[in-house]
């Protein structure tokens, strides 16, 4: 039986129906469409809201995270009341509130090489709202292998980019980035920050591209990389060509999905020695005991302004190699940062320079707030 619109849907989508480029035929195409939204965070939030409002018939959601207070500055699909809830449930409730006719399919799993093909094959288009390189390469490759368009977006600090990859005759993500950056070179949004409005702009561009692909109208971002600089309010465009030697191309010898964490240089963590890390409560006990201890905060000055431990000495990680003279070689040193990652790098750097009594505070200042001093703000 052919798809039709109910009277309620005709009223709901009336502003679409009077557009000649959409009309009844186009709105029925949207209702018949199946779109997979990978992630319901910064980019997934605006995409989910507007694709639901546009009348997409079926939207699959891939997410296994929970809502945190720090998400709300940019992930507008979730609210304060949703803190602690599964993002996939929070997003689904909001999208159904916008459009009760929507069919939502929940995939509450991390997208992996084992499940990606079975999930993606159920949909017409994939909208990539991920925030890490292994999943971006996985999304790209599975879209190439299943012939599904990949509507791509990424954000960092004040800048974003978007394109449409993996179309039949267009480039893919690997044509733009054949190799991932070295691990740790590009900070995450949690480390580098992001303007809360930025994913709204980029996510809506992605949603626009999804709708245009379904309608078969307009010029898509296929073969073009759109660059957005929010700080200076500038849009630029780069032309992209398909790389004939692209490892995901049709002539490729790559026939299946791979281990993307290994591809991106993310190796399994070796068990750390028992003495390598200290729990914040142990650090607090050392401080209270009066032990001669140097607590080094390796975060940035603007982070120190948000929250700090009064005992700590601020030496940002990037400045540490040039400020080693401030730390006696024989000193008992404990490094900390926001969550423990940068301070672990600081510990390695100090050990490479001959420091023997140096350890990392597990969980950083976030764990200090949880376990020692709740008056210290979490960010």
Secondary structure, DSSP 4 states (H G I P E B T S, - for coil): ------HHHHHHTHHHHTSTTTHHHHHHHHHH-EEEEE-SSHHHHHHHHHHHHHT-SEEEEE---B--GGGTTT-TTS-GGGTTSBHHHHHHHHHHHH-TT-EEEEE-S---TTTHHHHHTT-SEEEE---SHHHHHHHHHHHHHHT-EEEEEEEEBTEEEEEEE--TTS--HHHH-SSPPPTTSS--HHHH-B-TTHHHHHHHHHHHHHHHHHHT-S--SBTEEEEEETTTTEEEEEE----TT-TTSTT-S--S---HHHHTT-PPPPPPPTTTEE-HHHHHHHHHTT---EEEE-S-HHHHHH---TT-EE--HHHHTT-GGGS-TTS-EEEE-SSSHHHHHHHHHHHHTT--SEEEETTHHHHHHHHT-TTSPP-
